[in-house]
Amino acid sequence: MIEFISQPWPWYVAGPAIGLSYVRNNRKCDCCRSNFSSGDLINPADKKFNKKGNLIGGIIFGCGWALTGACPGPLYALVGSGYGIMLGSIFSAMLGVVA
């Protein structure tokens, strides 16, 4: 691990990401939290934490990720590369979002 961190290229990726997220999160204006069409602030409604649903959904998500061996984002790249079988994984992921 020390060998990985001591190389310069990981910091070329992590450094700007950390810096930009710091600047983005510490801005004092409301321009980032407003609706651009009307200028009103966006106030999302509070939802009660669903412990049972989050636990069951997380277990299903983790099992699906383990079975496919692919992160949800690269599934689209795998389909584009010719692995059509991953369409089943994408369909199942979409079905899981709706359920």
C-alpha beads as a LAMMPS data file, in Angstrom:
LAMMPS data file: protein, C-alpha beads

99 atoms
98 bonds

1 atom types
1 bond types

-500.0 500.0 xlo xhi
-500.0 500.0 ylo yhi
-500.0 500.0 zlo zhi

Masses

1 110.0

Atoms # bond

1 1 1 0.000 0.000 0.000
2 1 1 2.841 2.393 0.820
3 1 1 4.324 1.688 -2.585
4 1 1 1.040 2.671 -4.238
5 1 1 0.715 5.943 -2.294
6 1 1 4.352 6.903 -2.810
7 1 1 3.923 6.985 -6.579
8 1 1 2.868 10.343 -8.065
9 1 1 0.065 9.232 -10.432
10 1 1 -2.596 8.431 -7.763
11 1 1 -2.254 11.987 -6.512
12 1 1 -2.847 13.360 -10.021
13 1 1 -6.347 11.904 -9.742
14 1 1 -7.054 12.257 -6.026
15 1 1 -5.575 15.724 -5.560
16 1 1 -7.879 17.652 -7.910
17 1 1 -10.892 15.625 -6.761
18 1 1 -10.226 16.452 -3.110
19 1 1 -9.549 20.096 -3.893
20 1 1 -12.646 20.577 -6.023
21 1 1 -14.894 18.852 -3.508
22 1 1 -13.492 21.069 -0.744
23 1 1 -14.172 24.227 -2.752
24 1 1 -17.620 23.008 -3.782
25 1 1 -18.681 22.116 -0.237
26 1 1 -17.377 25.307 1.383
27 1 1 -18.820 27.928 -0.949
28 1 1 -20.865 30.561 0.840
29 1 1 -23.357 31.231 -1.955
30 1 1 -26.668 29.525 -2.604
31 1 1 -26.087 29.312 -6.350
32 1 1 -25.275 25.601 -6.130
33 1 1 -28.412 24.766 -4.196
34 1 1 -30.958 26.596 -6.321
35 1 1 -33.343 25.623 -9.061
36 1 1 -31.931 27.250 -12.183
37 1 1 -35.284 27.762 -13.901
38 1 1 -36.975 29.705 -11.078
39 1 1 -34.074 30.630 -8.798
40 1 1 -35.812 29.127 -5.752
41 1 1 -33.817 27.113 -3.257
42 1 1 -34.234 23.361 -3.486
43 1 1 -35.578 21.935 -0.236
44 1 1 -35.932 18.153 -0.467
45 1 1 -38.600 16.623 1.738
46 1 1 -37.421 14.702 4.770
47 1 1 -38.052 10.978 4.652
48 1 1 -38.143 8.586 7.559
49 1 1 -35.191 6.197 7.576
50 1 1 -36.296 2.768 6.413
51 1 1 -33.923 0.432 8.243
52 1 1 -35.544 -2.813 7.053
53 1 1 -35.817 -1.709 3.416
54 1 1 -32.262 -0.383 3.307
55 1 1 -30.888 -3.562 4.873
56 1 1 -32.751 -5.906 2.524
57 1 1 -32.028 -3.724 -0.509
58 1 1 -28.346 -3.507 0.391
59 1 1 -28.066 -7.262 0.745
60 1 1 -29.769 -7.834 -2.613
61 1 1 -27.572 -5.171 -4.237
62 1 1 -24.398 -6.699 -2.778
63 1 1 -25.359 -10.214 -3.854
64 1 1 -26.090 -9.020 -7.372
65 1 1 -22.799 -7.181 -7.535
66 1 1 -20.957 -10.292 -6.312
67 1 1 -22.727 -12.602 -8.766
68 1 1 -22.086 -10.431 -11.825
69 1 1 -18.590 -9.417 -10.805
70 1 1 -19.149 -5.945 -12.219
71 1 1 -19.753 -2.556 -10.687
72 1 1 -23.138 -1.123 -11.775
73 1 1 -21.552 1.664 -13.848
74 1 1 -19.363 -0.492 -16.126
75 1 1 -22.283 -2.795 -16.960
76 1 1 -23.089 -0.445 -19.845
77 1 1 -19.498 -0.593 -21.056
78 1 1 -19.592 -4.396 -20.904
79 1 1 -22.746 -4.443 -23.043
80 1 1 -21.051 -2.084 -25.495
81 1 1 -18.038 -4.384 -25.617
82 1 1 -20.196 -7.271 -26.746
83 1 1 -21.128 -8.943 -23.470
84 1 1 -24.851 -8.998 -24.137
85 1 1 -25.472 -11.231 -21.150
86 1 1 -24.989 -8.147 -18.987
87 1 1 -28.308 -6.811 -20.284
88 1 1 -29.914 -9.150 -17.763
89 1 1 -27.945 -7.479 -14.990
90 1 1 -28.945 -4.018 -16.181
91 1 1 -32.594 -5.061 -16.377
92 1 1 -32.428 -6.566 -12.902
93 1 1 -30.796 -3.419 -11.521
94 1 1 -33.534 -1.257 -13.052
95 1 1 -36.163 -3.588 -11.647
96 1 1 -34.551 -3.360 -8.231
97 1 1 -34.689 0.455 -8.340
98 1 1 -38.420 0.360 -9.059
99 1 1 -39.164 -2.274 -6.408

Bonds

1 1 1 2
2 1 2 3
3 1 3 4
4 1 4 5
5 1 5 6
6 1 6 7
7 1 7 8
8 1 8 9
9 1 9 10
10 1 10 11
11 1 11 12
12 1 12 13
13 1 13 14
14 1 14 15
15 1 15 16
16 1 16 17
17 1 17 18
18 1 18 19
19 1 19 20
20 1 20 21
21 1 21 22
22 1 22 23
23 1 23 24
24 1 24 25
25 1 25 26
26 1 26 27
27 1 27 28
28 1 28 29
29 1 29 30
30 1 30 31
31 1 31 32
32 1 32 33
33 1 33 34
34 1 34 35
35 1 35 36
36 1 36 37
37 1 37 38
38 1 38 39
39 1 39 40
40 1 40 41
41 1 41 42
42 1 42 43
43 1 43 44
44 1 44 45
45 1 45 46
46 1 46 47
47 1 47 48
48 1 48 49
49 1 49 50
50 1 50 51
51 1 51 52
52 1 52 53
53 1 53 54
54 1 54 55
55 1 55 56
56 1 56 57
57 1 57 58
58 1 58 59
59 1 59 60
60 1 60 61
61 1 61 62
62 1 62 63
63 1 63 64
64 1 64 65
65 1 65 66
66 1 66 67
67 1 67 68
68 1 68 69
69 1 69 70
70 1 70 71
71 1 71 72
72 1 72 73
73 1 73 74
74 1 74 75
75 1 75 76
76 1 76 77
77 1 77 78
78 1 78 79
79 1 79 80
80 1 80 81
81 1 81 82
82 1 82 83
83 1 83 84
84 1 84 85
85 1 85 86
86 1 86 87
87 1 87 88
88 1 88 89
89 1 89 90
90 1 90 91
91 1 91 92
92 1 92 93
93 1 93 94
94 1 94 95
95 1 95 96
96 1 96 97
97 1 97 98
98 1 98 99
